[in-house]
Amino acid sequence: MLRMRVASVLIATLLPLLAVGQIDLSSFQQSTPDFLPVEEAYQLEVERIDQKTIRLYWQITDGYYLYQHQFKVRLEDQQGLVGSELVFPEAQQKVDEFFGDVQVYYHSADLRILTERSFGIGKLTITSQGCADAGLCYPPHTDVFSISSALGSVDRAPPTSLGAPVAGPGPTSVSTQGTTITALVSALFFAFLGGIILNAMPCVFPILSLKVLGFATGDPAQHHRHTWWYFAGVVISFVAIAGLLISLQNAGQLIGWGFQLQSPGFIIGLAYLFTAMALSLSGVVHFGSGLMNLGGTLAGQGGSKGSFFTGVLGVVVASPCTAPFMGSALGFAFTQPPIIALTIFAALGVGMAFPMVLLSYSTSARQWLPKPGPWMETLKELLAFPLYATAVWLLWIAGKQAGIDTMASALGGLILLALGLYLYRGGVARRTMAIICIGTAIAMATYRGVSDSSTAAGLRHAGTVNWSMAALEGLRAEGVPVFVDVTADWCITCLANEQAVLFTDRARAAFDDSGVVYMIADWTKYDEAIGAFVKSHGRNGIPLYVMYPANPNDPPVILPQLLTPSLLDNALANVSTRK
């Protein structure tokens, strides 16, 4: 029995990935004919009771049950996400081999959704998960319904459009009934452009500069081979991240692009990696040939494996960034079947790798590179300093997320890491000390202090208010125009827009003159409510800028991800209450 449940859990985990690869599961289903399809085991009926109440009723086949804690609902209408509360009936206690002590429903489950406000036409997404007593656990199952303004009118076909109009470039046609060729081609094109722009981001540029240095010397045929390995590393990494993101979203996690940077552990690990690379470029430490293939060959002097991992590392460090054109393309991708979403992410990778491939094959472009000489070593040492700066920035983010004690512990670990790498070149005694130092550094990286909640809850800038769905809906109901800025400390594009446009004296005066409330949704830490807000506007990454007019019946407008003062002025003028 336990083995069957473990196998069931593995299938539940891997099912989204199998769907991506279009692997046929019919042979598995045929080998277990005693188990019903999920739609037959759990038959769902949805009924709208009144303007603020929806009934969900599952008829459950004998021998099957549903988990209470796995129910998730999401309701959207023309105004965005509708706040709701899920009311459960009394459930049965059960000791489950996978989830432990849980509440489950046998025979039937009769739930109610109580909404915070009334709505007309809505899109209702319902996720549930259940198992059979005989040993099969189904993966989370999602149903989507369209609910009209007429009471009791419920249809399984979702509404064709609930999103806000988008200001700026984006897919020209998005349909929930299928993907049009025009929309798909547009999304692929914008993803490709966004990938090209990622190369100019401050975290990515130093690493790729080291790769370009290798084109100044050596055999062009060798450069071509290494470039295609780099190309493969970039594209495969983007597809892998997309596959993981799709899997987590299918499991009910409201996350988006850059989600890994909401984990202090991942951020500290990345800071350690950047510091080790920078120490190598500075000549302070020298890795062995194995590690050189992973780090030192960024200068183009190693083998194919080093070129491949250069692409992987480039994607990892690009993850905080959402370049222009990327937002609308990725937002479209996650409304489509997995195979189409992965194709769009592959186009993003092709765009990021394209300039390097072009440089590798262009003789005239390589002729612009300076002749080899001592300057190459000097430049390599100078390029270490942007990596040091990036490590400082990453540790600052870790401190913002997990508190100053966590940041101090990580900084102490960074010193031990540098000492360990320095000692590793010596004999047995030095290497033993090096291993102890590196192990201690890793342990210090896992320490989590107490986060300063007062700082976390504070405003990012004077003249702004903190976001909440209730506060936003309250202001809209009062006829107040609102500008919502979804941002995070790890989002480089967000920080650039804030310093250049949003947090300037000119912008503050423009908000005051127009009567528009500036509301900030800080997504530095994982926040399910903010994730739902981002997704409700057809996006899966930030920055996200939404301008709400004073009239609650008018739809909001999404601004481009790169802002200019004139663009912000025009947007404020269009919704100003003081014209």
Sequence and secondary structure as in RCSB ss.txt:
>XXXX:A:sequence
MLRMRVASVLIATLLPLLAVGQIDLSSFQQSTPDFLPVEEAYQLEVERIDQKTIRLYWQITDGYYLYQHQFKVRL
EDQQGLVGSELVFPEAQQKVDEFFGDVQVYYHSADLRILTERSFGIGKLTITSQGCADAGLCYPPHTDVFSISSA
LGSVDRAPPTSLGAPVAGPGPTSVSTQGTTITALVSALFFAFLGGIILNAMPCVFPILSLKVLGFATGDPAQHHR
HTWWYFAGVVISFVAIAGLLISLQNAGQLIGWGFQLQSPGFIIGLAYLFTAMALSLSGVVHFGSGLMNLGGTLAG
QGGSKGSFFTGVLGVVVASPCTAPFMGSALGFAFTQPPIIALTIFAALGVGMAFPMVLLSYSTSARQWLPKPGPW
METLKELLAFPLYATAVWLLWIAGKQAGIDTMASALGGLILLALGLYLYRGGVARRTMAIICIGTAIAMATYRGV
SDSSTAAGLRHAGTVNWSMAALEGLRAEGVPVFVDVTADWCITCLANEQAVLFTDRARAAFDDSGVVYMIADWTK
YDEAIGAFVKSHGRNGIPLYVMYPANPNDPPVILPQLLTPSLLDNALANVSTRK
>XXXX:A:secstr
 HHHHHHHHHHHHHHHHHHHTT   HHHHHH TTS  HHHHEEEEEEEEETTEEEEEEEE TTEEEESTT EEEE
EETTEE  EEEE    EEEEETTTEEEEEEESEEEEEEEESS  SSEEEEEEE EEETTS B   EEEEEEE SS
TT EESS  S  S  BSSS  S  BTTB  HHHHHHHHHHHHHHHHHHTTSTTHHHHHHHHHHGGGSS HHHHHH
HHHHHHHHHHHHHHHHHHHHHHHHHTT    TTGGGG HHHHHHHHHHHHHHHHHHTTS    HHHHHHTGGGGS
 S HHHHHHHHHHHHHHHTT   TTHHHHHHHHTTS HHHHHHHHHHHHHHHHHHHHHHHH HHHHHTS  SSHH
HHHHHHHTHHHHHHHHHHHHHHHHHHH HHHHHHHHHHHHHHHHHHHHTTS HHHHHHHHHHHHHHHHHHT    
  HHHHTS SSTT EE  HHHHHHHHHTT  EEEEEE TT HHHHHHIIIIITSHHHHHHHHHHT EEEEEE SS
  HHHHHHHHHTT SSS EEEEE SSTTS  EEE SS  HHHHHHHHHHH S  
